[in-house]
């Protein structure tokens, strides 16, 4: 390198030595780059694994919450269905009771009309 710096002509041997030196530096740079790539790969692999674990845990938690919510919905649905059935029964009973009262009232009206007709004839 000194000869190059001084501007002198390099011999074949000097060129070979220079090329070997450059190859060693390039190889060293490639080796260091490979180490950095491996380190980054390891780091990213760990982060990806951690992310998979987190996604798995979140899935389990959300799945459990969905199951609990579905159970609550089913319980509420059952409760409301029973209440609706009870209301239908009550409405049916009220309908029957009102019909009986209407029939009784109609009978009384008919009886009253008959008595009125008997007095007028």
MORAFEN-V575618 format. One line per field, one symbol per residue. ss: DSSP state (~ for helix, > for strand, _ for the rest). phi: phi as a letter, one per 40 degrees, with the letter a starting at -180 (. if undefined). psi: psi as a letter, one per 20 degrees, with the letter a starting at -180 (. if undefined). A space follows every 50 residues. Layout:
# MORAFEN-V575618
ss=???
phi=???
psi=???
This chain:
# MORAFEN-V575618
ss=_~~~~~_____~~~~~~~~~~~~~~~~~~~~~~~~~~~~~~~~~~~~~~~ ~~~~~~~~~~~~~~~~~~~~~~~~~~~~~~~~~~~~~~~~~~~~~~~~~~ ~~~~~~~~~~~~~~~~~~~~_
phi=.cccccgccccccccccccccccccccccccccccccccccccccccccc cdcccccccccccccccccccccccccccccccccccdcccccccccccc ccccccccccccccccccccc
psi=hghghijqpqrgghgggggggghgggggggggggggggggggghgghggh ggggggghggghgghgggghggggggggghgghgghggggggghggghgg hgggghghgggghghghhhi.
